[in-house]
């Protein structure tokens, strides 16, 4: 998986980051931007994962907002997507706080998901 993520960086010039704690340098999550192929879409996704003991500290929202700034700033993208399982209320809140808008229900990896989109501007 690491090699796959390295190839993404080499090909596109962006990808996922590790989220490290300032004072200990411990990895507390990961996320960022990546091309994804979901349903009939071939788009850039904003993704994030934080360690369960760090939930509720705003790290996912901060990571999503930083990713959005990179997408619409230096990368010049016009739109990005994010998706999650329908009952993942925390991720849905992160998407909505970060300005994503619910678009539709989808099936990904044989499971129901909800798709959100954010456009530049």
Biopython code that builds the backbone (N, CA, C, O; Angstrom):
import numpy as np
from Bio.PDB.StructureBuilder import StructureBuilder

atoms = [
    (1, "UNK", "N", (0.823, -1.195, 0.000)),
    (1, "UNK", "CA", (0.000, 0.000, 0.000)),
    (1, "UNK", "C", (0.867, 1.258, 0.000)),
    (1, "UNK", "O", (0.541, 2.241, -0.667)),
    (2, "UNK", "N", (1.967, 1.226, 0.748)),
    (2, "UNK", "CA", (2.853, 2.399, 0.798)),
    (2, "UNK", "C", (3.389, 2.701, -0.593)),
    (2, "UNK", "O", (3.417, 3.859, -1.008)),
    (3, "UNK", "N", (3.813, 1.679, -1.311)),
    (3, "UNK", "CA", (4.343, 1.892, -2.661)),
    (3, "UNK", "C", (3.274, 2.485, -3.583)),
    (3, "UNK", "O", (3.571, 3.351, -4.405)),
    (4, "UNK", "N", (2.050, 2.024, -3.445)),
    (4, "UNK", "CA", (0.947, 2.565, -4.248)),
    (4, "UNK", "C", (0.763, 4.056, -3.967)),
    (4, "UNK", "O", (0.560, 4.843, -4.891)),
    (5, "UNK", "N", (0.833, 4.440, -2.706)),
    (5, "UNK", "CA", (0.678, 5.857, -2.345)),
    (5, "UNK", "C", (1.875, 6.677, -2.840)),
    (5, "UNK", "O", (1.712, 7.831, -3.237)),
    (6, "UNK", "N", (3.063, 6.092, -2.818)),
    (6, "UNK", "CA", (4.245, 6.779, -3.361)),
    (6, "UNK", "C", (4.082, 7.012, -4.860)),
    (6, "UNK", "O", (4.412, 8.086, -5.363)),
    (7, "UNK", "N", (3.577, 6.012, -5.567)),
    (7, "UNK", "CA", (3.360, 6.159, -7.018)),
    (7, "UNK", "C", (2.326, 7.259, -7.308)),
    (7, "UNK", "O", (2.449, 7.987, -8.294)),
    (8, "UNK", "N", (1.322, 7.372, -6.453)),
    (8, "UNK", "CA", (0.326, 8.435, -6.623)),
    (8, "UNK", "C", (1.017, 9.789, -6.532)),
    (8, "UNK", "O", (0.787, 10.654, -7.377)),
    (9, "UNK", "N", (1.863, 9.989, -5.517)),
    (9, "UNK", "CA", (2.613, 11.242, -5.374)),
    (9, "UNK", "C", (3.473, 11.496, -6.611)),
    (9, "UNK", "O", (3.512, 12.617, -7.118)),
    (10, "UNK", "N", (4.157, 10.468, -7.096)),
    (10, "UNK", "CA", (5.028, 10.616, -8.266)),
    (10, "UNK", "C", (4.228, 10.997, -9.504)),
    (10, "UNK", "O", (4.669, 11.836, -10.290)),
    (11, "UNK", "N", (3.078, 10.403, -9.685)),
    (11, "UNK", "CA", (2.276, 10.640, -10.882)),
    (11, "UNK", "C", (1.542, 11.981, -10.853)),
    (11, "UNK", "O", (1.500, 12.683, -11.863)),
    (12, "UNK", "N", (0.958, 12.348, -9.690)),
    (12, "UNK", "CA", (0.092, 13.519, -9.633)),
    (12, "UNK", "C", (0.678, 14.717, -8.889)),
    (12, "UNK", "O", (0.186, 15.836, -9.033)),
    (13, "UNK", "N", (1.716, 14.492, -8.102)),
    (13, "UNK", "CA", (2.305, 15.593, -7.348)),
    (13, "UNK", "C", (1.562, 15.930, -6.068)),
    (13, "UNK", "O", (1.838, 16.952, -5.440)),
    (14, "UNK", "N", (0.620, 15.079, -5.676)),
    (14, "UNK", "CA", (-0.086, 15.224, -4.407)),
    (14, "UNK", "C", (-0.540, 13.847, -3.961)),
    (14, "UNK", "O", (-0.478, 12.879, -4.720)),
    (15, "UNK", "N", (-0.995, 13.775, -2.725)),
    (15, "UNK", "CA", (-1.467, 12.500, -2.198)),
    (15, "UNK", "C", (-1.812, 12.628, -0.726)),
    (15, "UNK", "O", (-2.164, 13.705, -0.245)),
    (16, "UNK", "N", (-1.705, 11.515, -0.022)),
    (16, "UNK", "CA", (-2.064, 11.477, 1.398)),
    (16, "UNK", "C", (-0.876, 11.858, 2.264)),
    (16, "UNK", "O", (0.276, 11.584, 1.928)),
    (17, "UNK", "N", (-1.181, 12.500, 3.390)),
    (17, "UNK", "CA", (-0.177, 12.899, 4.374)),
    (17, "UNK", "C", (-0.376, 12.104, 5.662)),
    (17, "UNK", "O", (-1.477, 11.629, 5.940)),
    (18, "UNK", "N", (0.678, 11.963, 6.435)),
    (18, "UNK", "CA", (0.549, 11.465, 7.802)),
    (18, "UNK", "C", (0.263, 12.652, 8.698)),
    (18, "UNK", "O", (0.835, 13.726, 8.510)),
    (19, "UNK", "N", (-0.604, 12.471, 9.656)),
    (19, "UNK", "CA", (-0.925, 13.509, 10.627)),
    (19, "UNK", "C", (-0.173, 13.159, 11.908)),
    (19, "UNK", "O", (-0.432, 12.135, 12.540)),
    (20, "UNK", "N", (0.753, 14.021, 12.273)),
    (20, "UNK", "CA", (1.600, 13.762, 13.448)),
    (20, "UNK", "C", (1.321, 14.768, 14.552)),
    (20, "UNK", "O", (1.021, 15.935, 14.298)),
    (21, "UNK", "N", (1.425, 14.292, 15.765)),
    (21, "UNK", "CA", (1.284, 15.131, 16.937)),
    (21, "UNK", "C", (2.533, 15.995, 17.076)),
    (21, "UNK", "O", (3.650, 15.505, 16.909)),
    (22, "UNK", "N", (2.348, 17.287, 17.385)),
    (22, "UNK", "CA", (3.477, 18.219, 17.453)),
    (22, "UNK", "C", (4.516, 17.837, 18.496)),
    (22, "UNK", "O", (5.707, 17.790, 18.190)),
    (23, "UNK", "N", (4.095, 17.569, 19.693)),
    (23, "UNK", "CA", (5.063, 17.398, 20.774)),
    (23, "UNK", "C", (5.725, 16.018, 20.823)),
    (23, "UNK", "O", (6.809, 15.878, 21.388)),
    (24, "UNK", "N", (5.083, 14.993, 20.233)),
    (24, "UNK", "CA", (5.683, 13.650, 20.299)),
    (24, "UNK", "C", (6.053, 13.080, 18.938)),
    (24, "UNK", "O", (6.781, 12.090, 18.862)),
    (25, "UNK", "N", (5.570, 13.683, 17.871)),
    (25, "UNK", "CA", (5.759, 13.200, 16.508)),
    (25, "UNK", "C", (5.026, 11.876, 16.252)),
    (25, "UNK", "O", (5.249, 11.235, 15.225)),
    (26, "UNK", "N", (4.154, 11.466, 17.178)),
    (26, "UNK", "CA", (3.383, 10.242, 17.008)),
    (26, "UNK", "C", (2.360, 10.426, 15.885)),
    (26, "UNK", "O", (1.765, 11.496, 15.750)),
    (27, "UNK", "N", (2.161, 9.392, 15.091)),
    (27, "UNK", "CA", (1.159, 9.425, 14.037)),
    (27, "UNK", "C", (-0.217, 9.274, 14.683)),
    (27, "UNK", "O", (-0.480, 8.302, 15.391)),
    (28, "UNK", "N", (-1.093, 10.253, 14.429)),
    (28, "UNK", "CA", (-2.444, 10.228, 14.995)),
    (28, "UNK", "C", (-3.512, 10.156, 13.907)),
    (28, "UNK", "O", (-4.705, 10.201, 14.206)),
    (29, "UNK", "N", (-3.092, 10.045, 12.652)),
    (29, "UNK", "CA", (-4.037, 9.924, 11.559)),
    (29, "UNK", "C", (-3.346, 10.094, 10.223)),
    (29, "UNK", "O", (-2.125, 10.230, 10.143)),
    (30, "UNK", "N", (-4.145, 10.084, 9.189)),
    (30, "UNK", "CA", (-3.651, 10.340, 7.840)),
    (30, "UNK", "C", (-4.799, 10.878, 7.012)),
    (30, "UNK", "O", (-5.966, 10.748, 7.381)),
    (31, "UNK", "N", (-4.455, 11.478, 5.899)),
    (31, "UNK", "CA", (-5.481, 11.986, 5.004)),
    (31, "UNK", "C", (-4.890, 12.908, 3.968)),
    (31, "UNK", "O", (-3.672, 13.051, 3.864)),
    (32, "UNK", "N", (-5.747, 13.520, 3.215)),
    (32, "UNK", "CA", (-5.319, 14.421, 2.159)),
    (32, "UNK", "C", (-6.139, 14.200, 0.908)),
    (32, "UNK", "O", (-7.334, 13.912, 0.971)),
    (33, "UNK", "N", (-5.486, 14.338, -0.223)),
    (33, "UNK", "CA", (-6.144, 14.261, -1.528)),
    (33, "UNK", "C", (-5.626, 13.075, -2.315)),
    (33, "UNK", "O", (-4.430, 12.788, -2.313)),
    (34, "UNK", "N", (-6.535, 12.391, -2.987)),
    (34, "UNK", "CA", (-6.120, 11.304, -3.861)),
    (34, "UNK", "C", (-7.148, 11.102, -4.961)),
    (34, "UNK", "O", (-8.345, 11.305, -4.755)),
    (35, "UNK", "N", (-6.668, 10.700, -6.137)),
    (35, "UNK", "CA", (-7.588, 10.317, -7.194)),
    (35, "UNK", "C", (-8.270, 9.046, -6.737)),
    (35, "UNK", "O", (-7.634, 8.153, -6.179)),
    (36, "UNK", "N", (-9.565, 8.969, -6.976)),
    (36, "UNK", "CA", (-10.313, 7.779, -6.601)),
    (36, "UNK", "C", (-11.289, 7.423, -7.709)),
    (36, "UNK", "O", (-11.760, 8.279, -8.458)),
    (37, "UNK", "N", (-11.568, 6.161, -7.786)),
    (37, "UNK", "CA", (-12.503, 5.644, -8.782)),
    (37, "UNK", "C", (-13.637, 4.988, -8.008)),
    (37, "UNK", "O", (-13.498, 3.871, -7.510)),
    (38, "UNK", "N", (-14.744, 5.682, -7.913)),
    (38, "UNK", "CA", (-15.883, 5.190, -7.163)),
    (38, "UNK", "C", (-17.126, 5.341, -8.027)),
    (38, "UNK", "O", (-17.354, 6.395, -8.620)),
    (39, "UNK", "N", (-17.917, 4.302, -8.096)),
    (39, "UNK", "CA", (-19.106, 4.238, -8.935)),
    (39, "UNK", "C", (-18.700, 4.599, -10.364)),
    (39, "UNK", "O", (-17.883, 3.899, -10.962)),
    (40, "UNK", "N", (-19.243, 5.658, -10.912)),
    (40, "UNK", "CA", (-18.920, 6.088, -12.270)),
    (40, "UNK", "C", (-18.021, 7.318, -12.254)),
    (40, "UNK", "O", (-17.904, 8.016, -13.262)),
    (41, "UNK", "N", (-17.387, 7.586, -11.118)),
    (41, "UNK", "CA", (-16.594, 8.801, -10.964)),
    (41, "UNK", "C", (-15.103, 8.517, -10.969)),
    (41, "UNK", "O", (-14.648, 7.505, -10.436)),
    (42, "UNK", "N", (-14.363, 9.401, -11.564)),
    (42, "UNK", "CA", (-12.903, 9.403, -11.554)),
    (42, "UNK", "C", (-12.530, 10.812, -11.107)),
    (42, "UNK", "O", (-12.312, 11.697, -11.933)),
    (43, "UNK", "N", (-12.457, 11.013, -9.778)),
    (43, "UNK", "CA", (-12.279, 12.354, -9.244)),
    (43, "UNK", "C", (-11.311, 12.356, -8.075)),
    (43, "UNK", "O", (-10.906, 11.307, -7.574)),
    (44, "UNK", "N", (-10.954, 13.553, -7.656)),
    (44, "UNK", "CA", (-10.092, 13.699, -6.489)),
    (44, "UNK", "C", (-10.959, 13.686, -5.240)),
    (44, "UNK", "O", (-11.935, 14.427, -5.114)),
    (45, "UNK", "N", (-10.563, 12.821, -4.331)),
    (45, "UNK", "CA", (-11.265, 12.639, -3.061)),
    (45, "UNK", "C", (-10.470, 13.281, -1.933)),
    (45, "UNK", "O", (-9.240, 13.232, -1.918)),
    (46, "UNK", "N", (-11.180, 13.877, -0.999)),
    (46, "UNK", "CA", (-10.588, 14.288, 0.268)),
    (46, "UNK", "C", (-10.855, 13.152, 1.247)),
    (46, "UNK", "O", (-12.002, 12.758, 1.455)),
    (47, "UNK", "N", (-9.790, 12.630, 1.844)),
    (47, "UNK", "CA", (-9.915, 11.501, 2.761)),
    (47, "UNK", "C", (-9.259, 11.844, 4.090)),
    (47, "UNK", "O", (-8.339, 12.661, 4.141)),
    (48, "UNK", "N", (-9.731, 11.220, 5.167)),
    (48, "UNK", "CA", (-9.113, 11.404, 6.479)),
    (48, "UNK", "C", (-9.453, 10.228, 7.368)),
    (48, "UNK", "O", (-10.520, 9.623, 7.265)),
    (49, "UNK", "N", (-8.517, 9.926, 8.237)),
    (49, "UNK", "CA", (-8.699, 8.930, 9.288)),
    (49, "UNK", "C", (-7.928, 9.438, 10.490)),
    (49, "UNK", "O", (-6.773, 9.843, 10.359)),
    (50, "UNK", "N", (-8.548, 9.421, 11.658)),
    (50, "UNK", "CA", (-7.839, 9.785, 12.879)),
    (50, "UNK", "C", (-7.946, 8.637, 13.870)),
    (50, "UNK", "O", (-8.907, 7.868, 13.853)),
    (51, "UNK", "N", (-6.947, 8.536, 14.732)),
    (51, "UNK", "CA", (-6.938, 7.499, 15.760)),
    (51, "UNK", "C", (-8.151, 7.687, 16.669)),
    (51, "UNK", "O", (-8.481, 8.817, 17.028)),
    (52, "UNK", "N", (-8.817, 6.595, 17.046)),
    (52, "UNK", "CA", (-10.012, 6.716, 17.884)),
    (52, "UNK", "C", (-9.804, 7.528, 19.160)),
    (52, "UNK", "O", (-10.719, 8.224, 19.602)),
    (53, "UNK", "N", (-8.621, 7.450, 19.753)),
    (53, "UNK", "CA", (-8.400, 8.226, 20.981)),
    (53, "UNK", "C", (-8.249, 9.715, 20.708)),
    (53, "UNK", "O", (-8.128, 10.503, 21.646)),
    (54, "UNK", "N", (-8.254, 10.115, 19.433)),
    (54, "UNK", "CA", (-8.155, 11.529, 19.059)),
    (54, "UNK", "C", (-9.461, 12.064, 18.471)),
    (54, "UNK", "O", (-9.530, 13.230, 18.081)),
    (55, "UNK", "N", (-10.487, 11.232, 18.404)),
    (55, "UNK", "CA", (-11.775, 11.683, 17.879)),
    (55, "UNK", "C", (-12.303, 12.826, 18.725)),
    (55, "UNK", "O", (-12.078, 12.875, 19.934)),
    (56, "UNK", "N", (-13.009, 13.743, 18.079)),
    (56, "UNK", "CA", (-13.640, 14.853, 18.779)),
    (56, "UNK", "C", (-12.708, 16.021, 19.063)),
    (56, "UNK", "O", (-13.103, 16.970, 19.740)),
    (57, "UNK", "N", (-11.477, 15.971, 18.559)),
    (57, "UNK", "CA", (-10.512, 17.041, 18.803)),
    (57, "UNK", "C", (-10.373, 17.988, 17.614)),
    (57, "UNK", "O", (-9.544, 18.898, 17.646)),
    (58, "UNK", "N", (-11.166, 17.790, 16.574)),
    (58, "UNK", "CA", (-11.126, 18.676, 15.415)),
    (58, "UNK", "C", (-10.040, 18.360, 14.405)),
    (58, "UNK", "O", (-9.848, 19.113, 13.450)),
    (59, "UNK", "N", (-9.326, 17.260, 14.596)),
    (59, "UNK", "CA", (-8.222, 16.936, 13.690)),
    (59, "UNK", "C", (-8.711, 16.603, 12.284)),
    (59, "UNK", "O", (-8.104, 17.031, 11.303)),
    (60, "UNK", "N", (-9.796, 15.847, 12.176)),
    (60, "UNK", "CA", (-10.330, 15.495, 10.857)),
    (60, "UNK", "C", (-10.794, 16.744, 10.115)),
    (60, "UNK", "O", (-10.551, 16.882, 8.916)),
    (61, "UNK", "N", (-11.457, 17.647, 10.818)),
    (61, "UNK", "CA", (-11.914, 18.885, 10.186)),
    (61, "UNK", "C", (-10.720, 19.716, 9.725)),
    (61, "UNK", "O", (-10.735, 20.262, 8.621)),
    (62, "UNK", "N", (-9.706, 19.814, 10.547)),
    (62, "UNK", "CA", (-8.505, 20.563, 10.171)),
    (62, "UNK", "C", (-7.833, 19.936, 8.952)),
    (62, "UNK", "O", (-7.403, 20.645, 8.041)),
    (63, "UNK", "N", (-7.745, 18.629, 8.938)),
    (63, "UNK", "CA", (-7.136, 17.942, 7.803)),
    (63, "UNK", "C", (-7.971, 18.136, 6.538)),
    (63, "UNK", "O", (-7.417, 18.359, 5.462)),
    (64, "UNK", "N", (-9.297, 18.054, 6.658)),
    (64, "UNK", "CA", (-10.165, 18.275, 5.503)),
    (64, "UNK", "C", (-10.004, 19.695, 4.970)),
    (64, "UNK", "O", (-9.905, 19.893, 3.759)),
    (65, "UNK", "N", (-9.977, 20.683, 5.863)),
    (65, "UNK", "CA", (-9.853, 22.077, 5.432)),
    (65, "UNK", "C", (-8.489, 22.349, 4.785)),
    (65, "UNK", "O", (-8.404, 23.095, 3.809)),
    (66, "UNK", "N", (-7.447, 21.758, 5.317)),
    (66, "UNK", "CA", (-6.118, 21.910, 4.716)),
    (66, "UNK", "C", (-6.091, 21.279, 3.327)),
    (66, "UNK", "O", (-5.503, 21.836, 2.400)),
    (67, "UNK", "N", (-6.721, 20.132, 3.186)),
    (67, "UNK", "CA", (-6.792, 19.453, 1.891)),
    (67, "UNK", "C", (-7.571, 20.295, 0.878)),
    (67, "UNK", "O", (-7.174, 20.400, -0.282)),
    (68, "UNK", "N", (-8.669, 20.887, 1.316)),
    (68, "UNK", "CA", (-9.474, 21.732, 0.437)),
    (68, "UNK", "C", (-8.671, 22.940, -0.029)),
    (68, "UNK", "O", (-8.725, 23.315, -1.200)),
    (69, "UNK", "N", (-7.932, 23.541, 0.883)),
    (69, "UNK", "CA", (-7.097, 24.699, 0.522)),
    (69, "UNK", "C", (-6.067, 24.313, -0.536)),
    (69, "UNK", "O", (-5.804, 25.084, -1.459)),
    (70, "UNK", "N", (-5.489, 23.132, -0.406)),
    (70, "UNK", "CA", (-4.517, 22.670, -1.408)),
    (70, "UNK", "C", (-5.210, 22.378, -2.737)),
    (70, "UNK", "O", (-4.687, 22.709, -3.801)),
    (71, "UNK", "N", (-6.380, 21.761, -2.672)),
    (71, "UNK", "CA", (-7.105, 21.404, -3.900)),
    (71, "UNK", "C", (-7.494, 22.630, -4.710)),
    (71, "UNK", "O", (-7.277, 22.669, -5.921)),
    (72, "UNK", "N", (-8.067, 23.631, -4.050)),
    (72, "UNK", "CA", (-8.575, 24.795, -4.758)),
    (72, "UNK", "C", (-7.531, 25.894, -4.897)),
    (72, "UNK", "O", (-7.717, 26.832, -5.672)),
    (73, "UNK", "N", (-6.442, 25.788, -4.156)),
    (73, "UNK", "CA", (-5.345, 26.748, -4.252)),
    (73, "UNK", "C", (-4.327, 26.284, -5.271)),
    (73, "UNK", "O", (-4.570, 26.373, -6.474)),
    (74, "UNK", "N", (-3.186, 25.787, -4.807)),
    (74, "UNK", "CA", (-2.092, 25.437, -5.712)),
    (74, "UNK", "C", (-2.443, 24.402, -6.780)),
    (74, "UNK", "O", (-1.908, 24.465, -7.887)),
    (75, "UNK", "N", (-3.326, 23.452, -6.476)),
    (75, "UNK", "CA", (-3.654, 22.422, -7.466)),
    (75, "UNK", "C", (-4.665, 22.896, -8.504)),
    (75, "UNK", "O", (-4.759, 22.316, -9.585)),
    (76, "UNK", "N", (-5.418, 23.939, -8.188)),
    (76, "UNK", "CA", (-6.358, 24.517, -9.148)),
    (76, "UNK", "C", (-7.518, 23.618, -9.534)),
    (76, "UNK", "O", (-8.062, 23.754, -10.630)),
    (77, "UNK", "N", (-7.904, 22.709, -8.661)),
    (77, "UNK", "CA", (-9.039, 21.831, -8.965)),
    (77, "UNK", "C", (-10.345, 22.618, -8.900)),
    (77, "UNK", "O", (-10.448, 23.613, -8.182)),
    (78, "UNK", "N", (-11.323, 22.167, -9.645)),
    (78, "UNK", "CA", (-12.623, 22.838, -9.661)),
    (78, "UNK", "C", (-13.643, 22.178, -8.748)),
    (78, "UNK", "O", (-14.600, 22.819, -8.316)),
    (79, "UNK", "N", (-13.441, 20.883, -8.449)),
    (79, "UNK", "CA", (-14.330, 20.193, -7.534)),
    (79, "UNK", "C", (-13.639, 18.982, -6.948)),
    (79, "UNK", "O", (-12.696, 18.439, -7.523)),
    (80, "UNK", "N", (-14.132, 18.569, -5.783)),
    (80, "UNK", "CA", (-13.603, 17.410, -5.074)),
    (80, "UNK", "C", (-14.777, 16.681, -4.430)),
    (80, "UNK", "O", (-15.859, 17.241, -4.254)),
    (81, "UNK", "N", (-14.538, 15.421, -4.085)),
    (81, "UNK", "CA", (-15.585, 14.631, -3.456)),
    (81, "UNK", "C", (-15.096, 14.051, -2.133)),
    (81, "UNK", "O", (-13.900, 14.034, -1.842)),
    (82, "UNK", "N", (-16.047, 13.583, -1.351)),
    (82, "UNK", "CA", (-15.778, 12.818, -0.137)),
    (82, "UNK", "C", (-16.946, 11.860, 0.032)),
    (82, "UNK", "O", (-18.069, 12.167, -0.370)),
    (83, "UNK", "N", (-16.687, 10.710, 0.621)),
    (83, "UNK", "CA", (-17.774, 9.762, 0.843)),
    (83, "UNK", "C", (-17.502, 8.939, 2.092)),
    (83, "UNK", "O", (-16.362, 8.801, 2.536)),
    (84, "UNK", "N", (-18.582, 8.397, 2.645)),
    (84, "UNK", "CA", (-18.491, 7.596, 3.858)),
    (84, "UNK", "C", (-19.703, 6.689, 3.947)),
    (84, "UNK", "O", (-20.629, 6.786, 3.142)),
    (85, "UNK", "N", (-19.686, 5.812, 4.928)),
    (85, "UNK", "CA", (-20.850, 4.985, 5.212)),
    (85, "UNK", "C", (-21.980, 5.874, 5.727)),
    (85, "UNK", "O", (-21.716, 6.861, 6.415)),
    (86, "UNK", "N", (-23.218, 5.550, 5.414)),
    (86, "UNK", "CA", (-24.339, 6.419, 5.801)),
    (86, "UNK", "C", (-24.439, 6.688, 7.301)),
    (86, "UNK", "O", (-24.852, 7.778, 7.697)),
    (87, "UNK", "N", (-24.077, 5.736, 8.133)),
    (87, "UNK", "CA", (-24.229, 5.928, 9.575)),
    (87, "UNK", "C", (-22.995, 6.524, 10.249)),
    (87, "UNK", "O", (-22.944, 6.600, 11.477)),
    (88, "UNK", "N", (-22.005, 6.946, 9.471)),
    (88, "UNK", "CA", (-20.814, 7.572, 10.047)),
    (88, "UNK", "C", (-21.093, 9.069, 10.231)),
    (88, "UNK", "O", (-20.657, 9.909, 9.443)),
    (89, "UNK", "N", (-21.831, 9.363, 11.297)),
    (89, "UNK", "CA", (-22.257, 10.736, 11.556)),
    (89, "UNK", "C", (-21.086, 11.689, 11.731)),
    (89, "UNK", "O", (-21.165, 12.847, 11.320)),
    (90, "UNK", "N", (-19.996, 11.219, 12.338)),
    (90, "UNK", "CA", (-18.841, 12.091, 12.564)),
    (90, "UNK", "C", (-18.219, 12.538, 11.239)),
    (90, "UNK", "O", (-17.918, 13.720, 11.067)),
    (91, "UNK", "N", (-18.026, 11.613, 10.309)),
    (91, "UNK", "CA", (-17.458, 11.998, 9.012)),
    (91, "UNK", "C", (-18.410, 12.882, 8.226)),
    (91, "UNK", "O", (-17.974, 13.800, 7.531)),
    (92, "UNK", "N", (-19.677, 12.621, 8.327)),
    (92, "UNK", "CA", (-20.654, 13.470, 7.642)),
    (92, "UNK", "C", (-20.609, 14.891, 8.206)),
    (92, "UNK", "O", (-20.732, 15.857, 7.453)),
    (93, "UNK", "N", (-20.435, 15.027, 9.529)),
    (93, "UNK", "CA", (-20.318, 16.362, 10.126)),
    (93, "UNK", "C", (-19.057, 17.062, 9.631)),
    (93, "UNK", "O", (-19.084, 18.258, 9.339)),
    (94, "UNK", "N", (-17.950, 16.324, 9.533)),
    (94, "UNK", "CA", (-16.717, 16.913, 9.012)),
    (94, "UNK", "C", (-16.952, 17.425, 7.594)),
    (94, "UNK", "O", (-16.565, 18.549, 7.273)),
    (95, "UNK", "N", (-17.574, 16.625, 6.751)),
    (95, "UNK", "CA", (-17.847, 17.037, 5.376)),
    (95, "UNK", "C", (-18.684, 18.302, 5.349)),
    (95, "UNK", "O", (-18.376, 19.237, 4.610)),
    (96, "UNK", "N", (-19.727, 18.337, 6.141)),
    (96, "UNK", "CA", (-20.613, 19.503, 6.130)),
    (96, "UNK", "C", (-19.919, 20.736, 6.697)),
    (96, "UNK", "O", (-20.096, 21.831, 6.163)),
    (97, "UNK", "N", (-19.130, 20.588, 7.768)),
    (97, "UNK", "CA", (-18.379, 21.729, 8.312)),
    (97, "UNK", "C", (-17.373, 22.245, 7.287)),
    (97, "UNK", "O", (-17.073, 23.438, 7.249)),
    (98, "UNK", "N", (-16.852, 21.337, 6.454)),
    (98, "UNK", "CA", (-15.855, 21.721, 5.460)),
    (98, "UNK", "C", (-16.493, 22.205, 4.153)),
    (98, "UNK", "O", (-15.784, 22.455, 3.178)),
    (99, "UNK", "N", (-17.810, 22.338, 4.123)),
    (99, "UNK", "CA", (-18.477, 22.911, 2.957)),
    (99, "UNK", "C", (-18.893, 21.925, 1.891)),
    (99, "UNK", "O", (-19.309, 22.340, 0.809)),
    (100, "UNK", "N", (-18.796, 20.631, 2.157)),
    (100, "UNK", "CA", (-19.275, 19.640, 1.201)),
    (100, "UNK", "C", (-20.797, 19.570, 1.278)),
    (100, "UNK", "O", (-21.393, 19.821, 2.325)),
    (101, "UNK", "N", (-21.410, 19.225, 0.148)),
    (101, "UNK", "CA", (-22.860, 19.116, 0.065)),
    (101, "UNK", "C", (-23.212, 17.693, -0.348)),
    (101, "UNK", "O", (-22.626, 17.138, -1.278)),
    (102, "UNK", "N", (-24.178, 17.112, 0.359)),
    (102, "UNK", "CA", (-24.649, 15.768, 0.016)),
    (102, "UNK", "C", (-25.131, 15.754, -1.427)),
    (102, "UNK", "O", (-25.874, 16.638, -1.854)),
    (103, "UNK", "N", (-24.700, 14.738, -2.175)),
    (103, "UNK", "CA", (-25.132, 14.618, -3.566)),
    (103, "UNK", "C", (-26.053, 13.432, -3.788)),
    (103, "UNK", "O", (-27.125, 13.578, -4.375)),
    (104, "UNK", "N", (-25.635, 12.237, -3.316)),
    (104, "UNK", "CA", (-26.454, 11.052, -3.554)),
    (104, "UNK", "C", (-25.917, 9.855, -2.782)),
    (104, "UNK", "O", (-24.792, 9.864, -2.283)),
    (105, "UNK", "N", (-26.746, 8.835, -2.699)),
    (105, "UNK", "CA", (-26.321, 7.554, -2.152)),
    (105, "UNK", "C", (-25.618, 6.778, -3.256)),
    (105, "UNK", "O", (-26.009, 6.846, -4.421)),
    (106, "UNK", "N", (-24.577, 6.040, -2.880)),
    (106, "UNK", "CA", (-23.837, 5.219, -3.832)),
    (106, "UNK", "C", (-23.524, 3.879, -3.172)),
    (106, "UNK", "O", (-23.727, 3.698, -1.971)),
    (107, "UNK", "N", (-23.029, 2.955, -3.973)),
    (107, "UNK", "CA", (-22.504, 1.693, -3.458)),
    (107, "UNK", "C", (-21.020, 1.676, -3.792)),
    (107, "UNK", "O", (-20.628, 1.861, -4.944)),
    (108, "UNK", "N", (-20.207, 1.453, -2.778)),
    (108, "UNK", "CA", (-18.758, 1.375, -2.935)),
    (108, "UNK", "C", (-18.269, 0.183, -2.125)),
    (108, "UNK", "O", (-18.671, 0.000, -0.976)),
    (109, "UNK", "N", (-17.409, -0.619, -2.718)),
    (109, "UNK", "CA", (-16.882, -1.819, -2.062)),
    (109, "UNK", "C", (-18.025, -2.699, -1.540)),
    (109, "UNK", "O", (-17.936, -3.285, -0.461)),
    (110, "UNK", "N", (-19.086, -2.773, -2.324)),
    (110, "UNK", "CA", (-20.272, -3.574, -2.034)),
    (110, "UNK", "C", (-21.048, -3.110, -0.805)),
    (110, "UNK", "O", (-21.876, -3.851, -0.277)),
    (111, "UNK", "N", (-20.783, -1.886, -0.347)),
    (111, "UNK", "CA", (-21.479, -1.330, 0.815)),
    (111, "UNK", "C", (-22.135, -0.001, 0.452)),
    (111, "UNK", "O", (-21.630, 0.724, -0.405)),
    (112, "UNK", "N", (-23.255, 0.325, 1.095)),
    (112, "UNK", "CA", (-23.866, 1.632, 0.845)),
    (112, "UNK", "C", (-22.986, 2.744, 1.402)),
    (112, "UNK", "O", (-22.419, 2.614, 2.487)),
    (113, "UNK", "N", (-22.879, 3.821, 0.663)),
    (113, "UNK", "CA", (-22.134, 5.007, 1.075)),
    (113, "UNK", "C", (-22.950, 6.243, 0.703)),
    (113, "UNK", "O", (-23.903, 6.160, -0.071)),
    (114, "UNK", "N", (-22.572, 7.370, 1.254)),
    (114, "UNK", "CA", (-23.129, 8.656, 0.853)),
    (114, "UNK", "C", (-22.010, 9.476, 0.225)),
    (114, "UNK", "O", (-20.892, 9.525, 0.739)),
    (115, "UNK", "N", (-22.327, 10.113, -0.887)),
    (115, "UNK", "CA", (-21.356, 10.901, -1.639)),
    (115, "UNK", "C", (-21.632, 12.381, -1.424)),
    (115, "UNK", "O", (-22.767, 12.842, -1.545)),
    (116, "UNK", "N", (-20.578, 13.111, -1.104)),
    (116, "UNK", "CA", (-20.643, 14.564, -0.938)),
    (116, "UNK", "C", (-19.709, 15.205, -1.952)),
    (116, "UNK", "O", (-18.730, 14.591, -2.374)),
    (117, "UNK", "N", (-20.008, 16.437, -2.341)),
    (117, "UNK", "CA", (-19.202, 17.150, -3.326)),
    (117, "UNK", "C", (-18.983, 18.593, -2.849)),
    (117, "UNK", "O", (-19.829, 19.184, -2.177)),
    (118, "UNK", "N", (-17.838, 19.126, -3.215)),
    (118, "UNK", "CA", (-17.570, 20.546, -2.977)),
    (118, "UNK", "C", (-16.954, 21.115, -4.246)),
    (118, "UNK", "O", (-16.047, 20.532, -4.838)),
    (119, "UNK", "N", (-17.471, 22.266, -4.644)),
    (119, "UNK", "CA", (-16.956, 22.950, -5.832)),
    (119, "UNK", "C", (-16.151, 24.180, -5.406)),
    (119, "UNK", "O", (-16.395, 24.772, -4.354)),
    (120, "UNK", "N", (-15.190, 24.543, -6.249)),
    (120, "UNK", "CA", (-14.378, 25.743, -5.980)),
    (120, "UNK", "C", (-15.286, 26.968, -6.016)),
    (120, "UNK", "O", (-16.321, 26.988, -6.683)),
    (121, "UNK", "N", (-14.864, 27.974, -5.284)),
    (121, "UNK", "CA", (-15.624, 29.218, -5.362)),
    (121, "UNK", "C", (-16.185, 29.593, -4.107)),
    (121, "UNK", "O", (-16.854, 30.621, -4.013)),
]
sb = StructureBuilder()
sb.init_structure("model")
sb.init_model(0)
sb.init_chain("A")
sb.init_seg("    ")
for serial, (resi, resn, name, xyz) in enumerate(atoms, 1):
    if name == "N":
        sb.init_residue(resn, " ", resi, " ")
    sb.init_atom(name, np.array(xyz, "f"), 0.0, 1.0, " ", f" {name:<3s}", serial, name[0])
structure = sb.get_structure()
